[in-house]
Amino acid sequence: MQPAVRTGAAGNPQGVTMPSAAAMPAEAAPNTERPAGGRYSRGTHAARREITRSKVFEAAIACLHESGYAGASTLAVAKRAGISRGALLKQFATKADLYARLLEWLLDGLREETLGYVHGFPAGLPRVMAWLDFTWELYKQPRAFAVLEVMLGSRADPDLADQLDKVGRSRQQIEKQLLTLEFDAMKVVDTHTAGVAFLQMFATVRGLAVERLINKRSSSLDAAFQMQRRQTETFLRSLALPASS
């Protein structure tokens, strides 16, 4: 066995002189210089761009919550994000571009949160109802209010309306596929009617959320949601085959 080597406070063996980088052969010296280009610089630029993008989105959400779509200009968003308007326009050429991308980002994030929550429930009706419950809670948050503000703003912005139409169709297709799996687990025969019932309930959630924007202190909104929820659950049960089938 080799004798144990005592180490000093810095962790180096006592009595042993560690070579400095300057004393090492040229080929062994660590390279601390930053590459002028290539993969490193591209990765750093992409990271900075993503940080800026996140700051802009968070600022846009705050502006929408405070001023609505009409008041949430690119200048206001840039100022709140702490960047120049020119830096913002490098990523989002127009106001419509900014808010269309924001809506995509919000919907994707909300969907991922929802799926993470509902997968803790049994497949079928329990998971579908958990989906609605979680969506109702999400629509009490500023992010969901931002979704509503962008949708409402598109009524007066044809460019935004055109972009949101494409966003909506792609996201609806994803939700339709996910719902089909749950309806299959329920043994629903008429999946089209079940889908319409879910859409009706989802529209109710959005409508109640808009009502909350107007009447923030209403004590009847949760009761209205629960009433519509019970009706939807009863209807979906009626579409499912008996458990013994």
SEKE-784100 format. One line per field, with one value per atom (N, C-alpha, C): z, x, y negated; atom name; residue number from 1. Coordinates in steps of 0.02 Angstrom, whole numbers. Last residue first. Layout:
N
up: [Z_...] .
east: [X_...] .
north: [Y_...] .
site: [CA_...] .
pos: [NUM_...] .
end
This chain:
245
up: [-998_-1072_-1097_-867_-882_-956_-864_-847_-865_-1006_-937_-926_-1108_-1101_-1028_-1096_-1087_-1082_-1096_-1161_-1157_-965_-1005_-1073_-925_-899_-942_-987_-1010_-986_-908_-979_-1006_-782_-791_-864_-813_-789_-799_-848_-897_-876_-727_-787_-839_-645_-630_-690_-711_-705_-692_-691_-759_-758_-550_-579_-649_-539_-510_-539_-601_-628_-603_-512_-582_-615_-398_-396_-467_-442_-426_-424_-458_-514_-501_-353_-387_-441_-301_-261_-295_-379_-382_-344_-387_-320_-321_-519_-482_-416_-656_-588_-543_-767_-760_-687_-748_-766_-754_-726_-669_-684_-856_-806_-745_-906_-931_-882_-835_-824_-848_-892_-821_-803_-1020_-1011_-938_-992_-1019_-1009_-946_-903_-927_-1061_-999_-952_-1144_-1161_-1101_-1079_-1083_-1099_-1101_-1032_-1032_-1239_-1208_-1137_-1253_-1280_-1248_-1196_-1164_-1188_-1290_-1220_-1182_-1402_-1403_-1331_-1363_-1375_-1374_-1360_-1297_-1304_-1495_-1448_-1381_-1539_-1565_-1516_-1481_-1459_-1483_-1443_-1482_-1457_-1351_-1420_-1464_-1226_-1256_-1329_-1135_-1181_-1207_-1065_-1038_-1077_-1148_-1083_-1049_-1251_-1264_-1198_-1187_-1206_-1222_-1177_-1116_-1131_-1312_-1270_-1207_-1350_-1380_-1339_-1284_-1261_-1288_-1364_-1294_-1266_-1487_-1482_-1410_-1450_-1475_-1470_-1418_-1365_-1387_-1548_-1494_-1439_-1612_-1637_-1584_-1542_-1537_-1561_-1586_-1516_-1506_-1720_-1704_-1633_-1709_-1744_-1726_-1640_-1611_-1643_-1731_-1665_-1636_-1835_-1847_-1781_-1768_-1799_-1812_-1734_-1681_-1709_-1859_-1827_-1772_-1880_-1928_-1897_-1770_-1778_-1825_-1798_-1740_-1747_-1911_-1916_-1858_-1861_-1911_-1917_-1716_-1747_-1797_-1643_-1675_-1710_-1596_-1631_-1669_-1521_-1592_-1631_-1390_-1431_-1504_-1346_-1355_-1398_-1343_-1384_-1398_-1249_-1318_-1365_-1136_-1162_-1235_-1115_-1132_-1164_-1083_-1141_-1163_-967_-1026_-1089_-882_-901_-963_-870_-906_-925_-795_-861_-902_-675_-725_-793_-634_-631_-685_-650_-598_-592_-737_-763_-709_-658_-698_-722_-610_-563_-601_-729_-694_-645_-755_-801_-768_-653_-653_-699_-691_-626_-626_-816_-812_-746_-774_-825_-821_-693_-662_-710_-791_-744_-707_-855_-893_-846_-751_-780_-820_-726_-673_-700_-858_-832_-775_-903_-915_-884_-781_-850_-856_-618_-661_-730_-597_-589_-635_-629_-563_-549_-746_-751_-682_-714_-726_-730_-699_-644_-656_-822_-764_-704_-898_-908_-849_-849_-842_-849_-886_-815_-804_-1025_-991_-917_-1047_-1063_-1027_-1007_-970_-984_-1108_-1037_-995_-1223_-1216_-1143_-1195_-1204_-1196_-1188_-1132_-1137_-1318_-1259_-1198_-1396_-1405_-1343_-1345_-1335_-1345_-1388_-1317_-1304_-1524_-1495_-1420_-1530_-1557_-1527_-1479_-1440_-1467_-1575_-1504_-1468_-1694_-1687_-1614_-1663_-1674_-1667_-1658_-1597_-1604_-1755_-1744_-1678_-1742_-1789_-1778_-1617_-1635_-1678_-1613_-1603_-1625_-1639_-1672_-1666_-1554_-1624_-1663_-1437_-1439_-1511_-1476_-1458_-1459_-1495_-1551_-1537_-1367_-1413_-1474_-1244_-1293_-1338_-1083_-1145_-1192_-973_-963_-1024_-976_-979_-969_-981_-921_-918_-1109_-1050_-987_-1188_-1188_-1126_-1162_-1144_-1139_-1214_-1143_-1120_-1348_-1310_-1235_-1387_-1387_-1347_-1274_-1335_-1330_-1202_-1196_-1260_-1222_-1188_-1183_-1288_-1319_-1288_-1197_-1259_-1290_-1025_-1080_-1144_-918_-968_-1023_-828_-804_-853_-902_-840_-817_-1003_-1020_-958_-926_-961_-980_-883_-834_-867_-1007_-964_-914_-1047_-1086_-1045_-954_-955_-992_-991_-924_-920_-1122_-1111_-1042_-1097_-1137_-1124_-1027_-995_-1032_-1127_-1066_-1030_-1221_-1240_-1178_-1149_-1170_-1186_-1139_-1079_-1094_-1274_-1237_-1172_-1305_-1341_-1302_-1226_-1214_-1245_-1289_-1218_-1201_-1416_-1409_-1337_-1384_-1414_-1406_-1337_-1292_-1319_-1454_-1395_-1347_-1536_-1556_-1496_-1465_-1472_-1494_-1476_-1411_-1417_-1614_-1573_-1508_-1691_-1688_-1638_-1628_-1660_-1650_-1543_-1579_-1611_-1382_-1455_-1488_-1249_-1277_-1353_-1165_-1213_-1240_-1087_-1056_-1104_-1088_-1137_-1108_-982_-997_-1044_-1048_-1014_-1032_-1126_-1069_-1033_-1224_-1247_-1188_-1150_-1186_-1204_-988_-1060_-1095_-844_-881_-953_-786_-788_-827_-792_-832_-838_-705_-776_-819_-586_-608_-681_-501_-555_-572_-327_-386_-439_-225_-259_-323_-76_-149_-180_57_32_-43_66_96_68_-72_-30_-2_-59_-95_-48_17_-16_-55_89_22_-15_202_207_140_146_181_179_175_134_177_174_211_165_104_92_129_158_152_144_58_119_107_-34_-35_30_0_0_0] .
east: [-3511_-3511_-3441_-3509_-3507_-3502_-3526_-3461_-3455_-3620_-3616_-3548_-3547_-3577_-3573_-3584_-3538_-3577_-3674_-3647_-3603_-3701_-3755_-3731_-3584_-3600_-3653_-3603_-3549_-3560_-3710_-3719_-3666_-3649_-3708_-3718_-3550_-3532_-3589_-3628_-3583_-3564_-3694_-3733_-3690_-3585_-3627_-3668_-3538_-3495_-3537_-3639_-3626_-3583_-3622_-3687_-3676_-3491_-3508_-3574_-3503_-3459_-3480_-3591_-3612_-3568_-3510_-3573_-3598_-3411_-3394_-3455_-3491_-3455_-3436_-3549_-3589_-3551_-3487_-3483_-3519_-3390_-3450_-3440_-3287_-3308_-3371_-3263_-3211_-3235_-3334_-3361_-3317_-3249_-3296_-3319_-3175_-3140_-3184_-3277_-3235_-3195_-3323_-3367_-3327_-3216_-3228_-3273_-3240_-3177_-3183_-3358_-3358_-3295_-3308_-3359_-3362_-3221_-3195_-3245_-3314_-3259_-3231_-3393_-3423_-3369_-3303_-3325_-3358_-3298_-3237_-3254_-3426_-3404_-3342_-3423_-3472_-3451_-3324_-3313_-3360_-3392_-3331_-3316_-3494_-3511_-3450_-3419_-3457_-3475_-3371_-3324_-3358_-3489_-3451_-3402_-3520_-3564_-3529_-3410_-3421_-3464_-3421_-3367_-3376_-3528_-3535_-3482_-3477_-3491_-3492_-3358_-3408_-3416_-3275_-3317_-3375_-3183_-3251_-3299_-3075_-3071_-3140_-3119_-3111_-3110_-3109_-3175_-3174_-2970_-3010_-3080_-2933_-2906_-2948_-2998_-3019_-2994_-2924_-2991_-3015_-2809_-2804_-2872_-2860_-2827_-2823_-2907_-2954_-2924_-2790_-2838_-2888_-2734_-2698_-2747_-2829_-2815_-2780_-2819_-2881_-2870_-2694_-2702_-2766_-2721_-2670_-2678_-2822_-2836_-2785_-2756_-2813_-2826_-2658_-2638_-2695_-2739_-2693_-2672_-2804_-2843_-2801_-2701_-2733_-2776_-2673_-2623_-2654_-2791_-2770_-2720_-2791_-2845_-2826_-2678_-2678_-2732_-2729_-2667_-2663_-2844_-2851_-2789_-2894_-2828_-2830_-3008_-2992_-2925_-3009_-3069_-3055_-2897_-2894_-2955_-2930_-2895_-2894_-2981_-3026_-2995_-2860_-2916_-2965_-2788_-2763_-2819_-2868_-2857_-2832_-2859_-2924_-2914_-2723_-2751_-2816_-2720_-2683_-2708_-2790_-2820_-2785_-2694_-2755_-2793_-2599_-2581_-2643_-2665_-2648_-2631_-2795_-2727_-2715_-2911_-2911_-2843_-2894_-2923_-2935_-2852_-2802_-2829_-2973_-2926_-2874_-3025_-3062_-3015_-2932_-2937_-2973_-2961_-2896_-2897_-3090_-3079_-3013_-3065_-3108_-3096_-2982_-2959_-3000_-3067_-3009_-2980_-3151_-3177_-3121_-3062_-3094_-3119_-3030_-2977_-3007_-3153_-3119_-3065_-3181_-3219_-3184_-3016_-3088_-3120_-2896_-2915_-2991_-2877_-2891_-2914_-2753_-2821_-2830_-2634_-2638_-2707_-2652_-2625_-2621_-2686_-2740_-2714_-2559_-2607_-2656_-2497_-2461_-2507_-2596_-2582_-2544_-2583_-2645_-2634_-2454_-2472_-2535_-2468_-2421_-2436_-2562_-2579_-2533_-2490_-2550_-2570_-2390_-2373_-2432_-2467_-2425_-2407_-2525_-2568_-2527_-2410_-2455_-2496_-2357_-2316_-2360_-2463_-2437_-2400_-2469_-2526_-2504_-2345_-2360_-2417_-2363_-2313_-2324_-2463_-2477_-2428_-2397_-2451_-2474_-2295_-2280_-2335_-2368_-2319_-2305_-2439_-2475_-2429_-2335_-2373_-2411_-2196_-2256_-2288_-2079_-2080_-2139_-1989_-2060_-2070_-1851_-1882_-1954_-1828_-1785_-1814_-1912_-1934_-1889_-1834_-1896_-1917_-1733_-1716_-1777_-1809_-1774_-1756_-1847_-1899_-1868_-1732_-1752_-1807_-1786_-1747_-1770_-1866_-1800_-1755_-1997_-1947_-1876_-2057_-2067_-2016_-2018_-1999_-2004_-2080_-2007_-1983_-2215_-2187_-2111_-2228_-2242_-2211_-2197_-2156_-2165_-2300_-2232_-2186_-2441_-2402_-2333_-2568_-2507_-2466_-2689_-2637_-2570_-2763_-2755_-2697_-2766_-2728_-2714_-2746_-2781_-2740_-2673_-2699_-2740_-2639_-2650_-2688_-2627_-2666_-2684_-2541_-2609_-2653_-2425_-2456_-2529_-2398_-2411_-2447_-2374_-2428_-2448_-2260_-2322_-2382_-2166_-2185_-2251_-2157_-2180_-2203_-2107_-2172_-2199_-1982_-2033_-2102_-1917_-1928_-1983_-1911_-1949_-1965_-1827_-1895_-1938_-1709_-1744_-1817_-1678_-1688_-1727_-1662_-1716_-1730_-1549_-1612_-1671_-1453_-1471_-1539_-1451_-1470_-1492_-1405_-1472_-1497_-1277_-1325_-1396_-1221_-1227_-1279_-1224_-1261_-1272_-1138_-1207_-1250_-1018_-1049_-1122_-998_-1002_-1039_-992_-1047_-1054_-923_-938_-992_-800_-864_-879_-693_-720_-787_-690_-688_-721_-600_-667_-662_-466_-489_-557_-412_-464_-490_-349_-368_-426_-216_-288_-302_-71_-100_-174_-17_-56_-90_58_1_-44_160_111_49_188_201_144_176_158_177_194_251_237_71_126_184_-2_-19_37_113_66_51_124_146_92_134_92_114_246_234_195_224_223_206_211_278_282_51_103_170_-62_-18_37_-195_-138_-95_-296_-312_-254_-268_-296_-311_-211_-277_-309_-133_-135_-204_-130_-147_-149_-27_-62_-74_-49_-19_-60_-11_-59_-23_92_79_30_22_58_43_42_0_44] .
north: [133_143_155_100_172_185_-38_-10_63_-99_-72_-39_-229_-163_-141_-404_-348_-282_-505_-485_-423_-532_-503_-479_-594_-527_-493_-717_-673_-602_-767_-755_-707_-779_-736_-718_-874_-808_-758_-986_-956_-885_-1012_-997_-962_-1043_-986_-965_-1160_-1101_-1038_-1251_-1228_-1165_-1264_-1243_-1215_-1311_-1245_-1219_-1438_-1386_-1317_-1499_-1489_-1436_-1503_-1465_-1451_-1590_-1520_-1476_-1707_-1677_-1604_-1774_-1723_-1685_-1880_-1818_-1761_-2002_-1961_-1896_-2090_-2070_-2026_-2126_-2089_-2061_-2138_-2139_-2097_-2131_-2187_-2195_-2017_-2078_-2139_-1926_-1945_-2007_-1912_-1944_-1966_-1840_-1908_-1946_-1722_-1759_-1830_-1683_-1701_-1740_-1652_-1704_-1728_-1547_-1610_-1667_-1452_-1474_-1541_-1438_-1465_-1491_-1375_-1443_-1477_-1254_-1294_-1366_-1208_-1221_-1265_-1196_-1240_-1258_-1099_-1166_-1217_-991_-1015_-1087_-977_-991_-1019_-944_-1007_-1026_-819_-874_-942_-747_-756_-814_-749_-783_-795_-670_-738_-778_-546_-590_-662_-442_-504_-554_-347_-329_-391_-332_-377_-358_-267_-228_-270_-334_-336_-291_-321_-288_-285_-403_-331_-292_-524_-500_-425_-533_-528_-503_-541_-487_-478_-658_-594_-535_-756_-740_-673_-758_-739_-719_-801_-736_-712_-928_-877_-807_-994_-980_-926_-1003_-968_-948_-1081_-1014_-972_-1200_-1161_-1090_-1245_-1225_-1184_-1275_-1225_-1200_-1373_-1310_-1257_-1478_-1443_-1376_-1519_-1493_-1451_-1566_-1511_-1478_-1670_-1617_-1555_-1754_-1716_-1659_-1813_-1771_-1727_-1885_-1835_-1787_-1972_-1924_-1868_-2051_-2006_-1953_-2116_-2077_-2028_-2184_-2131_-2087_-2235_-2229_-2171_-2230_-2294_-2293_-2101_-2125_-2190_-2079_-2059_-2083_-2108_-2158_-2142_-1987_-2044_-2098_-1914_-1893_-1949_-1989_-1983_-1962_-1972_-2039_-2036_-1832_-1864_-1932_-1821_-1785_-1817_-1898_-1921_-1886_-1816_-1880_-1909_-1718_-1702_-1765_-1789_-1760_-1745_-1824_-1875_-1847_-1702_-1728_-1780_-1638_-1688_-1723_-1537_-1598_-1651_-1432_-1468_-1535_-1384_-1416_-1457_-1332_-1384_-1421_-1232_-1288_-1347_-1144_-1177_-1238_-1102_-1134_-1174_-1043_-1102_-1140_-937_-984_-1049_-866_-899_-951_-816_-865_-902_-729_-783_-837_-641_-683_-741_-578_-616_-663_-519_-575_-613_-464_-467_-528_-410_-426_-425_-483_-425_-448_-614_-588_-527_-669_-639_-610_-732_-664_-631_-862_-813_-742_-930_-923_-865_-924_-900_-889_-985_-914_-885_-1117_-1081_-1006_-1151_-1151_-1109_-1144_-1100_-1095_-1247_-1177_-1128_-1359_-1340_-1268_-1358_-1351_-1329_-1375_-1315_-1304_-1499_-1440_-1376_-1583_-1575_-1511_-1570_-1554_-1541_-1619_-1551_-1527_-1750_-1705_-1632_-1800_-1796_-1747_-1798_-1753_-1746_-1895_-1828_-1778_-2006_-1976_-1908_-2030_-2022_-1984_-2046_-1992_-1977_-2164_-2101_-2041_-2256_-2242_-2176_-2192_-2233_-2215_-2116_-2173_-2219_-2061_-2064_-2127_-2072_-2006_-2005_-2203_-2154_-2084_-2271_-2263_-2216_-2274_-2235_-2220_-2360_-2291_-2246_-2477_-2446_-2374_-2508_-2486_-2453_-2440_-2491_-2463_-2377_-2373_-2429_-2356_-2383_-2377_-2319_-2265_-2290_-2443_-2402_-2345_-2484_-2524_-2482_-2386_-2393_-2430_-2415_-2350_-2354_-2544_-2532_-2466_-2516_-2563_-2552_-2434_-2406_-2451_-2459_-2471_-2439_-2433_-2394_-2399_-2494_-2532_-2496_-2396_-2462_-2501_-2287_-2283_-2351_-2348_-2316_-2318_-2397_-2445_-2414_-2294_-2362_-2406_-2179_-2176_-2246_-2221_-2200_-2202_-2242_-2298_-2282_-2110_-2163_-2222_-2049_-2025_-2079_-2120_-2125_-2103_-2077_-2148_-2157_-1944_-1960_-2033_-1961_-1929_-1946_-2022_-2057_-2027_-1921_-1986_-2024_-1822_-1810_-1875_-1887_-1867_-1856_-1898_-1958_-1942_-1762_-1801_-1865_-1731_-1699_-1736_-1807_-1819_-1790_-1747_-1816_-1833_-1621_-1626_-1697_-1655_-1625_-1630_-1701_-1747_-1720_-1582_-1639_-1689_-1504_-1483_-1540_-1578_-1568_-1549_-1566_-1632_-1626_-1426_-1460_-1526_-1394_-1369_-1407_-1544_-1473_-1457_-1661_-1644_-1571_-1679_-1738_-1723_-1605_-1599_-1659_-1673_-1661_-1657_-1593_-1643_-1624_-1499_-1541_-1593_-1347_-1398_-1438_-1295_-1300_-1358_-1216_-1274_-1280_-1120_-1097_-1155_-1177_-1139_-1117_-1240_-1281_-1242_-1167_-1171_-1207_-1275_-1215_-1222_-1395_-1350_-1287_-1457_-1487_-1440_-1382_-1378_-1405_-1306_-1358_-1349_-1150_-1194_-1245_-1132_-1124_-1172_-1051_-1115_-1102_-968_-959_-1026_-984_-972_-964_-913_-953_-934_-915_-876_-920_-1035_-1009_-967_-1092_-1028_-1001_-1202_-1214_-1150_-1153_-1185_-1194_-998_-1062_-1091_-821_-880_-941_-677_-730_-789_-523_-588_-640_-359_-413_-479_-251_-288_-345_-115_-178_-216_60_0_-62] .
site: [N_CA_C_N_CA_C_N_CA_C_N_CA_C_N_CA_C_N_CA_C_N_CA_C_N_CA_C_N_CA_C_N_CA_C_N_CA_C_N_CA_C_N_CA_C_N_CA_C_N_CA_C_N_CA_C_N_CA_C_N_CA_C_N_CA_C_N_CA_C_N_CA_C_N_CA_C_N_CA_C_N_CA_C_N_CA_C_N_CA_C_N_CA_C_N_CA_C_N_CA_C_N_CA_C_N_CA_C_N_CA_C_N_CA_C_N_CA_C_N_CA_C_N_CA_C_N_CA_C_N_CA_C_N_CA_C_N_CA_C_N_CA_C_N_CA_C_N_CA_C_N_CA_C_N_CA_C_N_CA_C_N_CA_C_N_CA_C_N_CA_C_N_CA_C_N_CA_C_N_CA_C_N_CA_C_N_CA_C_N_CA_C_N_CA_C_N_CA_C_N_CA_C_N_CA_C_N_CA_C_N_CA_C_N_CA_C_N_CA_C_N_CA_C_N_CA_C_N_CA_C_N_CA_C_N_CA_C_N_CA_C_N_CA_C_N_CA_C_N_CA_C_N_CA_C_N_CA_C_N_CA_C_N_CA_C_N_CA_C_N_CA_C_N_CA_C_N_CA_C_N_CA_C_N_CA_C_N_CA_C_N_CA_C_N_CA_C_N_CA_C_N_CA_C_N_CA_C_N_CA_C_N_CA_C_N_CA_C_N_CA_C_N_CA_C_N_CA_C_N_CA_C_N_CA_C_N_CA_C_N_CA_C_N_CA_C_N_CA_C_N_CA_C_N_CA_C_N_CA_C_N_CA_C_N_CA_C_N_CA_C_N_CA_C_N_CA_C_N_CA_C_N_CA_C_N_CA_C_N_CA_C_N_CA_C_N_CA_C_N_CA_C_N_CA_C_N_CA_C_N_CA_C_N_CA_C_N_CA_C_N_CA_C_N_CA_C_N_CA_C_N_CA_C_N_CA_C_N_CA_C_N_CA_C_N_CA_C_N_CA_C_N_CA_C_N_CA_C_N_CA_C_N_CA_C_N_CA_C_N_CA_C_N_CA_C_N_CA_C_N_CA_C_N_CA_C_N_CA_C_N_CA_C_N_CA_C_N_CA_C_N_CA_C_N_CA_C_N_CA_C_N_CA_C_N_CA_C_N_CA_C_N_CA_C_N_CA_C_N_CA_C_N_CA_C_N_CA_C_N_CA_C_N_CA_C_N_CA_C_N_CA_C_N_CA_C_N_CA_C_N_CA_C_N_CA_C_N_CA_C_N_CA_C_N_CA_C_N_CA_C_N_CA_C_N_CA_C_N_CA_C_N_CA_C_N_CA_C_N_CA_C_N_CA_C_N_CA_C_N_CA_C_N_CA_C_N_CA_C_N_CA_C_N_CA_C_N_CA_C_N_CA_C_N_CA_C_N_CA_C_N_CA_C_N_CA_C_N_CA_C_N_CA_C_N_CA_C_N_CA_C_N_CA_C_N_CA_C_N_CA_C_N_CA_C_N_CA_C_N_CA_C_N_CA_C_N_CA_C_N_CA_C_N_CA_C_N_CA_C_N_CA_C_N_CA_C_N_CA_C_N_CA_C_N_CA_C_N_CA_C_N_CA_C_N_CA_C_N_CA_C_N_CA_C_N_CA_C_N_CA_C_N_CA_C_N_CA_C_N_CA_C_N_CA_C_N_CA_C_N_CA_C_N_CA_C_N_CA_C_N_CA_C_N_CA_C_N_CA_C_N_CA_C_N_CA_C_N_CA_C_N_CA_C_N_CA_C_N_CA_C_N_CA_C_N_CA_C_N_CA_C_N_CA_C_N_CA_C_N_CA_C_N_CA_C_N_CA_C_N_CA_C_N_CA_C_N_CA_C_N_CA_C_N_CA_C_N_CA_C_N_CA_C_N_CA_C] .
pos: [245_245_245_244_244_244_243_243_243_242_242_242_241_241_241_240_240_240_239_239_239_238_238_238_237_237_237_236_236_236_235_235_235_234_234_234_233_233_233_232_232_232_231_231_231_230_230_230_229_229_229_228_228_228_227_227_227_226_226_226_225_225_225_224_224_224_223_223_223_222_222_222_221_221_221_220_220_220_219_219_219_218_218_218_217_217_217_216_216_216_215_215_215_214_214_214_213_213_213_212_212_212_211_211_211_210_210_210_209_209_209_208_208_208_207_207_207_206_206_206_205_205_205_204_204_204_203_203_203_202_202_202_201_201_201_200_200_200_199_199_199_198_198_198_197_197_197_196_196_196_195_195_195_194_194_194_193_193_193_192_192_192_191_191_191_190_190_190_189_189_189_188_188_188_187_187_187_186_186_186_185_185_185_184_184_184_183_183_183_182_182_182_181_181_181_180_180_180_179_179_179_178_178_178_177_177_177_176_176_176_175_175_175_174_174_174_173_173_173_172_172_172_171_171_171_170_170_170_169_169_169_168_168_168_167_167_167_166_166_166_165_165_165_164_164_164_163_163_163_162_162_162_161_161_161_160_160_160_159_159_159_158_158_158_157_157_157_156_156_156_155_155_155_154_154_154_153_153_153_152_152_152_151_151_151_150_150_150_149_149_149_148_148_148_147_147_147_146_146_146_145_145_145_144_144_144_143_143_143_142_142_142_141_141_141_140_140_140_139_139_139_138_138_138_137_137_137_136_136_136_135_135_135_134_134_134_133_133_133_132_132_132_131_131_131_130_130_130_129_129_129_128_128_128_127_127_127_126_126_126_125_125_125_124_124_124_123_123_123_122_122_122_121_121_121_120_120_120_119_119_119_118_118_118_117_117_117_116_116_116_115_115_115_114_114_114_113_113_113_112_112_112_111_111_111_110_110_110_109_109_109_108_108_108_107_107_107_106_106_106_105_105_105_104_104_104_103_103_103_102_102_102_101_101_101_100_100_100_99_99_99_98_98_98_97_97_97_96_96_96_95_95_95_94_94_94_93_93_93_92_92_92_91_91_91_90_90_90_89_89_89_88_88_88_87_87_87_86_86_86_85_85_85_84_84_84_83_83_83_82_82_82_81_81_81_80_80_80_79_79_79_78_78_78_77_77_77_76_76_76_75_75_75_74_74_74_73_73_73_72_72_72_71_71_71_70_70_70_69_69_69_68_68_68_67_67_67_66_66_66_65_65_65_64_64_64_63_63_63_62_62_62_61_61_61_60_60_60_59_59_59_58_58_58_57_57_57_56_56_56_55_55_55_54_54_54_53_53_53_52_52_52_51_51_51_50_50_50_49_49_49_48_48_48_47_47_47_46_46_46_45_45_45_44_44_44_43_43_43_42_42_42_41_41_41_40_40_40_39_39_39_38_38_38_37_37_37_36_36_36_35_35_35_34_34_34_33_33_33_32_32_32_31_31_31_30_30_30_29_29_29_28_28_28_27_27_27_26_26_26_25_25_25_24_24_24_23_23_23_22_22_22_21_21_21_20_20_20_19_19_19_18_18_18_17_17_17_16_16_16_15_15_15_14_14_14_13_13_13_12_12_12_11_11_11_10_10_10_9_9_9_8_8_8_7_7_7_6_6_6_5_5_5_4_4_4_3_3_3_2_2_2_1_1_1] .
end
